[in-house]
């Protein structure tokens, strides 16, 4: 209990957010995805922006738990932990959001959010690429370069091939294009 009171006294930062309540499931989903797409954190519900404990009613807690349990707003699904604590005879809900491993997480399939200090914002295009890379869904070195294999410097590649594999391209029994595909350096004649 002492740790929770200290956390409330410290205020909001990139790892904890205070909300008096949530009027919509979408706004709750946005907060959860912002934490999951960043480094995880805790959402304290029942505390206003001035760090004043407002508390939640039993109906509020029931509604929030139902939203968390049945929501299909977040994709891919993320599993959070909830805790109800009693401080100053007022009930608070604490939602612990883990750092996501299947990034990026979206709300309604189209909204991608990240934490920015104590607040949140929509993720930029570059941030989405970094989120995909961090989860292993996208590899920058396997992205389509937008040019054909004709633009490859085969002199340079042949030197690389000789140094790495100890052989020359002259001894190949397959085409250079097939070799690049076998090495996962090209696909469909695209580097």
N, C-alpha and C positions, 0 to 999 in steps of 0.2 A: 504494500500500500504506500509505503514511504517513497518508493521509486516512482510511482505514478504521480504523486503530489509534486515531487521534484521535476518530473517531466512537464507537468502542466505549468509550473512556475517558470521554467526555462522558456516556454513559448514555442511557436511554430518554427520549423526549419525544414531542411530537405528530407528529414527522416520522420517527421511527425506533423500531422495536420489536425486542426480542431474544427469541428462543425457543430453548430447548435442542434441541427437535425437535417434530414434530407426529405424534401417534398416529392422527389421523383427518383425512380430507379435509375434513370439515365445519368443523373448527377452523381449518384453513388458509384455507378460503373466507371464514370470518368475518373473519379478519385482513385479507385482501385487500379485501373489500367495505368495511370500516371506513375504510381508507385511500382507496379510490376515491370513497366518499361524502363524504369530507372534502377535504383538500388534497393527497392523494397522500403517498408516503413510501417508506421502505425497511424490509423485514423481514429481520433478520439471523438466520439459523438456524444453530445450533451454539454459541450463547452463552446461558448461563443467566441467571437474574434478578439475580445478583450480578456480572454483567459478566465472568464467568469463561468463557474459551473452552474448550468441551467438544469441539467438532469433530463431524463427521458421517462415517459410514462410506460406502463406495461404494454399498452397498445403499440406505442412507438417501437419498442424492442421486438415485439412479435412481428410487426410489419417489416422491420429491417432484416430480421432473421429469415423471414419468408423470401424477401427479395434476394438475399444472398444465396439461399438454398435452391431457389428455382430459376434464378436469372439465366437467360441465354443471351444476354446483351453483350457479354465479353467473349471474344474469340481470339485464340483458343481459350477454353475454360481455364480459370486459375482458381486454386483452392486456397481460401483464406481461413484464418482462425479468428473466432470471436470470443470475447471475454466480457462479462458484465461485472462491474465493480460498484461498490457503494462508497461514496465520499460525501461527507456532510449530509447524510441521509438522502442523497440523490443518486440515482442510477446512471451510470455511464456505460456505453458500449465501446470497447476497444477492438478494432479490426486490425489484425496483423497481416500485412501483405508481404509475401516473400518476393525476393528479386526473381523475376521471371526467367525461366530457362527456355521458353518457346517464343521468344520475342519475334516480331512485335505483336503486342496485344491490341485489339481494337474494340471500340464500342460501336455497336450497330454496323459492323463490317467496314465502316468508312472513316471513323474518327480514331486517330492515333495520338495519344497524349504522353508527355514526359514531365517529370518534375523539373522546375527551374527555381532553385533555392526553395523558399517556403511556399511558392506558388506552383502552378502547372501551366502548360501551354501546349498547343498542337505541335506535333513533331514535324520538323522540316523534312524535305525529300532526302537530304544527305543523312539526317539522323535515322530515317527509316532504313536506309542501306546499312548503316552501322549496327542498328538493332538486329537486322537479318544476319549480318556477318557474325555478330556476337553469339547468336544462337545456333550457328552452323547451317543456316538455311540458304546462305548466299556466299559465294566465294568470288571476290573481286577478280582473281586471276582466271576465273572461268566465265566471265561476262563477255558477251559478243562485242568484238572490237569494231564492228561496223565496216570492215573491209574484207576483201577476198584474200585467199591464200596467195594470189599473184603478187601481193604487196610484201610478202615475207622475204626477209633477207636470208636466202638459203646458204650463201657463203658463210655468214655469221653462224647460222644454225648448224652447218656442217662442222664448224670448228667446235661448237658446243657439244655436238653429238660425239665427235672424236674424243674430246677430253673426258666426257662422262662415261661413255660406253666403250671406249677403246677401239672403235671401228669407224669406217668411213661410210658415207652415204653411197659411194660407188658400189659397195658390196651388197646393197639392199636387193631383196627379191620382191619387194612391194613398192608401190608408188610413194613419193614424198608425202602426198596428201593423206594416204592411209597411215603412214608412219606418224604424222602429226595427230591424227585421230586416235591411234593406239596409245600415244603418250598423253592423251587428254589435253592437247594443245590446240586442237581444232575440232570442229564438228560441222558437217555439211559444207565443207570447203570454206569455213569461216574461222579465223583464228580466235 
